[in-house]
Every structure is written in C-alpha cells, then in structure tokens.
Amino acid sequence: MRVRYGKARHRKKKRLFREAKGNVGGRSKLLRTVKETIVRSRAYAYRDRRRRKRDFRRLWIIRIAAACGAHDLSYSRFINLLKKANIGLNRKMLSELAIHEPEVFAEIVRIAQS
C-alpha cells in the first residue's frame, strides 16, 4: 500500500502558507514560492534583530550629540567627562533625559564638567 502523508503534508503546507500570509501574489499562494519567501524572510528577521540594536544606539548618540551641542560640548568630550565623573548612565537613558528632562540633562552636564 502506498503512503501519501496526506494529513501530515496538509498540516505542513498549512503552516507554511500561514507564515507567508500577507505577501503579494504567488508569494502567498504557491508552495515553492512560499518556501523561498519564508527562507528569505527568516534571514531578514535574523539580520534585522541585530541591526535594530545598532540603529537604536546610533539614534541615541545623535540625540545626545544634539543636546550636548546646546551646552557647547561635543559628544565624545561629554562621554569622556561622564566616565571620569563615574556617572554610569547608558546612552538610552541619557537620550531620554535630553528629550524629556532637559534641565536634568543640563545638571548632568554641569556635574560632569566640574
């Protein structure tokens, strides 16, 4: 008797099509194309999970640099002063302070410079 993997195969295809849902045309309708699409999308997802961390760090640095510019201070000099003053705030928190609490950020700049 020939075994056709009917139920298991149907379940497998259904899982693949569900993962490719939202793609345009054959990329969500045709099995071979769906498989290619999923491989590519997983590669992008893996890459961009790492990329997101870099992008956010760049954004925080840009924000801090802009806030430092208002105090006639370069970003690199500011970070150096923070290290010397033993202020252990990370870049994410510094950028949040620079945006939402500018007076607190100004106080941190003053402490770092003294």
Secondary structure, 3 states (H helix, E strand, C coil): CCCCCHHHHHHHHHHHHHHCCCCCHHHHCCHHHHHHHHHHHHHHHHHHHHHHHHHHHHHHHHHHHHHHHCCCCCHHHHHHHHHHCCCCCCHHHHHHHHHHCHHHHHHHHHHHHC
